[in-house]
Amino acid sequence: MYFTLGDLIVDIAQNAAEAGASLVDIEISEKGEGDSGNPEFRFAIKDNGKGMDPDELKQAQDPFTTDGVKHPQRKIGLGLPFLIQTAEQSGGGWEISSEKGKGTEVSAWFNMGNVDTPPAGDIAGTFRTIFHYEGPDEIIVHRSKNNEKNIISYDLKKTELVEALGGFDDTYSLLLLDQYLRSMEEEDEL
């Protein structure tokens, strides 16, 4: 099981980055009490990687199968099954669509008022980890949070961050990236 929703996002984004995608697009939103009367956390991760046919997609949802390529020593794959289990146990839901040769989209939503929902976690740290993935030419993040007291909304592109920082190859650049991401997560009082 994952400790935070951010851990789930990191895992699914890593799958996207390793699927031969040149573009990974991530949307994360949090809302205060909505129609359901409970706060909600949503994310969607879309890539233009290798995609899956219907049989591969079905297998990816089965914890007791794996393609044996990403981790040759493992007999099981738990990323998507843990996502599905966590979303369903928390009173949320999930959707996965994929087309061979065109990419995959994974989305999930969680009732933050449910006792079984993990905390959101360190979202700035989640983004820092994802921006460090090799493979995709571009990683785009769309972030929004809106509740009774605070609101944040921003978009980030890995290429723009790399250009501004000169890369992510040294400790100073990583420190600046971390500080910037954390500043973006600071909420504005309404």
C-alpha positions as CSV (number, residue, x, y, z in Angstrom):
1,M,0.0,0.0,0.0
2,Y,1.1,3.6,-0.6
3,F,1.4,6.1,2.2
4,T,0.2,9.1,0.3
5,L,-1.7,10.0,-2.9
6,G,1.5,11.6,-4.1
7,D,3.1,8.2,-4.0
8,L,0.4,6.8,-6.3
9,I,1.0,9.8,-8.7
10,V,4.7,9.2,-8.7
11,D,4.2,5.5,-9.6
12,I,1.7,6.1,-12.4
13,A,3.8,9.0,-13.8
14,Q,6.9,6.8,-13.8
15,N,4.9,4.2,-15.8
16,A,4.1,6.9,-18.3
17,A,7.7,8.1,-18.5
18,E,8.9,4.6,-19.1
19,A,6.3,3.9,-21.8
20,G,8.3,5.6,-24.5
21,A,6.3,8.8,-24.2
22,S,7.7,12.1,-25.5
23,L,4.9,14.0,-23.5
24,V,3.5,13.3,-20.1
25,D,0.6,15.6,-19.0
26,I,-0.4,15.6,-15.4
27,E,-3.4,17.3,-13.8
28,I,-3.9,17.4,-10.0
29,S,-6.8,19.2,-8.4
30,E,-8.2,19.5,-4.9
31,K,-11.6,20.9,-4.1
32,G,-13.4,21.7,-0.9
33,E,-16.8,20.3,-0.2
34,G,-18.6,19.8,-3.5
35,D,-21.9,18.1,-4.5
36,S,-21.0,15.1,-2.4
37,G,-20.4,17.2,0.7
38,N,-16.9,15.9,0.9
39,P,-13.5,17.4,-0.2
40,E,-12.1,15.7,-3.3
41,F,-8.7,15.0,-4.7
42,R,-8.3,14.2,-8.4
43,F,-5.5,13.4,-10.8
44,A,-5.1,12.5,-14.4
45,I,-1.9,11.4,-16.1
46,K,-1.9,11.2,-19.9
47,D,1.0,10.1,-22.1
48,N,1.7,9.6,-25.8
49,G,3.7,6.4,-25.2
50,K,3.4,2.9,-26.5
51,G,-0.1,2.4,-25.1
52,M,-1.9,-0.9,-24.5
53,D,-4.3,-3.1,-26.4
54,P,-7.4,-4.3,-24.5
55,D,-5.7,-7.5,-23.3
56,E,-2.6,-5.7,-22.1
57,L,-4.8,-3.2,-20.3
58,K,-6.7,-6.0,-18.5
59,Q,-3.5,-7.6,-17.5
60,A,-2.1,-4.3,-16.2
61,Q,-5.0,-4.2,-13.7
62,D,-4.3,-7.7,-12.5
63,P,-1.8,-7.7,-9.5
64,F,-0.6,-11.2,-10.3
65,T,0.7,-10.4,-13.8
66,T,3.5,-8.2,-15.2
67,D,5.1,-7.8,-18.6
68,G,8.5,-8.9,-17.1
69,V,10.3,-6.1,-18.9
70,K,10.3,-3.2,-16.4
71,H,11.3,-5.5,-13.5
72,P,12.4,-8.9,-14.9
73,Q,12.7,-10.5,-11.5
74,R,9.1,-9.7,-10.4
75,K,6.1,-12.0,-11.1
76,I,3.6,-9.3,-10.0
77,G,2.8,-5.7,-10.9
78,L,1.1,-3.7,-8.2
79,G,1.0,0.0,-9.4
80,L,-2.4,0.1,-11.1
81,P,-4.0,-2.5,-8.8
82,F,-3.0,-0.4,-5.8
83,L,-4.4,2.7,-7.4
84,I,-7.7,0.9,-8.1
85,Q,-8.0,-0.5,-4.6
86,T,-7.1,2.8,-3.0
87,A,-9.6,4.8,-5.1
88,E,-12.4,2.3,-4.5
89,Q,-11.8,1.9,-0.7
90,S,-11.8,5.7,-0.3
91,G,-15.2,6.2,-1.9
92,G,-13.7,7.5,-5.1
93,G,-13.2,5.9,-8.5
94,W,-10.8,5.5,-11.5
95,E,-10.7,5.3,-15.2
96,I,-8.0,4.0,-17.6
97,S,-8.1,4.3,-21.3
98,S,-5.3,3.3,-23.7
99,E,-4.7,2.7,-27.3
100,K,-1.8,0.8,-28.7
101,G,0.8,3.1,-30.3
102,K,-1.0,6.2,-29.1
103,G,-0.8,6.3,-25.3
104,T,-2.6,5.9,-22.0
105,E,-4.6,8.1,-19.7
106,V,-5.1,7.2,-16.0
107,S,-7.4,9.2,-13.8
108,A,-8.6,8.7,-10.2
109,W,-10.5,10.6,-7.7
110,F,-10.7,10.3,-3.9
111,N,-13.1,11.3,-1.2
112,M,-10.8,13.2,1.3
113,G,-13.4,12.9,4.0
114,N,-13.2,9.1,3.9
115,V,-11.1,7.6,6.7
116,D,-9.5,5.1,4.3
117,T,-8.2,7.9,2.0
118,P,-4.4,8.4,2.4
119,P,-3.3,12.0,2.8
120,A,-2.3,14.0,-0.3
121,G,1.3,14.1,0.9
122,D,4.1,16.3,-0.3
123,I,2.8,17.5,-3.6
124,A,5.9,19.8,-4.3
125,G,8.1,16.8,-3.6
126,T,5.9,14.7,-5.9
127,F,6.5,17.2,-8.7
128,R,10.2,17.4,-8.0
129,T,10.5,13.6,-8.4
130,I,8.4,13.5,-11.6
131,F,10.4,16.4,-13.2
132,H,13.6,14.4,-12.7
133,Y,12.4,11.4,-14.8
134,E,14.4,10.7,-17.9
135,G,12.7,9.9,-21.1
136,P,9.9,12.3,-22.0
137,D,10.9,15.5,-23.9
138,E,8.2,17.3,-22.0
139,I,6.4,16.9,-18.7
140,I,3.5,19.4,-18.1
141,V,1.8,19.8,-14.7
142,H,-1.5,21.5,-14.2
143,R,-2.2,22.1,-10.5
144,S,-5.3,23.6,-8.8
145,K,-6.6,23.7,-5.2
146,N,-9.7,25.5,-4.2
147,N,-11.3,25.2,-0.7
148,E,-13.2,27.5,1.6
149,K,-10.1,29.5,2.7
150,N,-7.4,29.2,0.0
151,I,-6.9,28.8,-3.7
152,I,-3.8,28.0,-5.8
153,S,-3.6,27.4,-9.6
154,Y,-0.5,27.0,-11.8
155,D,1.0,25.2,-14.8
156,L,4.6,24.1,-15.1
157,K,6.7,22.7,-18.0
158,K,9.8,20.7,-17.4
159,T,11.5,22.3,-20.4
160,E,11.0,25.8,-19.0
161,L,12.3,24.7,-15.6
162,V,15.4,23.1,-17.1
163,E,16.0,26.2,-19.2
164,A,15.7,28.5,-16.2
165,L,17.8,26.4,-13.9
166,G,20.3,25.2,-16.5
167,G,19.3,21.6,-15.8
168,F,18.8,19.4,-12.8
169,D,22.3,18.0,-12.6
170,D,23.7,19.7,-9.5
171,T,22.6,20.2,-5.9
172,Y,22.1,23.9,-6.2
173,S,19.7,23.5,-9.2
174,L,17.7,20.9,-7.4
175,L,17.5,23.1,-4.3
176,L,16.2,26.0,-6.4
177,L,13.7,23.6,-8.1
178,D,12.5,22.4,-4.7
179,Q,12.2,26.0,-3.3
180,Y,10.3,27.1,-6.4
181,L,7.8,24.2,-6.3
182,R,7.2,24.7,-2.6
183,S,6.5,28.4,-3.2
184,M,4.0,27.5,-5.9
185,E,2.2,25.3,-3.3
186,E,1.8,28.2,-0.9
187,E,-1.8,29.1,-0.7
188,D,-3.3,32.6,-1.2
189,E,-5.8,33.7,1.3
190,L,-9.2,34.4,-0.2
